[in-house]
């Protein structure tokens, strides 16, 4: 990852965007300590795979005890 100061980033903004579009990551340095405060990374071109629903179907069971009964009033909190 290439790093550059805020001033350098501002002066070369178009060039920076071209480099990011080419796939390079760029860190932005700020302050007296020149710490990285931001990173520019290319936008992912690939689509995320769709989540498969029901992957745990038939892997577990739910069973309610016979004494687990509730009236409508109890359910509604009346």
C-alpha positions in Angstrom: 0.0 0.0 0.0 1.4 3.4 -1.0 1.0 6.2 1.5 0.8 10.0 1.0 0.2 13.1 3.0 -3.1 15.1 2.8 -1.3 17.9 0.8 0.1 15.4 -1.7 -3.3 13.7 -1.9 -5.1 17.0 -2.6 -2.5 18.1 -5.2 -2.7 14.8 -7.1 -6.3 13.8 -6.6 -7.0 12.8 -10.2 -3.8 10.7 -10.4 -4.7 9.0 -7.1 -8.1 8.0 -8.4 -6.5 6.6 -11.5 -4.2 4.5 -9.4 -7.1 3.3 -7.2 -9.1 2.3 -10.3 -6.1 0.3 -11.4 -6.3 -1.7 -8.2 -3.9 0.0 -5.9 -4.6 0.8 -2.2 -3.5 4.2 -0.9 -3.2 5.3 2.7 -3.7 9.0 3.6 -1.3 10.3 6.3 -2.4 13.1 8.6 -1.0 15.0 11.6 2.5 15.5 13.1 2.9 11.8 13.6 1.9 11.1 10.0 -0.5 8.4 11.0 -2.7 6.7 8.4 -6.2 8.0 9.0 -7.9 6.7 5.8 -7.5 4.2 3.1 -8.7 4.3 -0.5 -9.4 0.9 -1.9 -10.9 -0.1 -5.2 -14.5 -0.9 -5.3 -15.1 -4.6 -5.6 -16.0 -5.6 -9.1 -17.4 -9.0 -8.2 -20.9 -9.5 -6.9 -21.4 -11.1 -3.6 -22.8 -14.6 -3.8 -26.4 -15.0 -2.9 -27.1 -16.5 0.5 -28.6 -20.0 0.3 -31.7 -20.1 2.5 -32.5 -23.2 4.4 -29.0 -24.6 4.7 -29.8 -25.9 8.2 -33.1 -27.5 7.3 -33.5 -30.9 8.9 -30.4 -30.3 11.0 -32.2 -29.7 14.3 -35.6 -30.1 15.9 -37.8 -27.9 18.0 -40.1 -29.5 20.5 -42.3 -27.6 22.9 -43.1 -29.2 26.3 -46.8 -30.0 26.9 -46.9 -27.6 29.9 -45.8 -24.7 27.7 -49.2 -23.2 27.1 -50.0 -19.5 27.3 -53.4 -17.8 27.0 -54.0 -14.8 24.7 -54.2 -12.5 27.7 -50.8 -13.6 29.0 -49.4 -13.3 25.5 -50.7 -9.8 25.2 -49.6 -8.8 28.7 -53.2 -8.0 29.9 
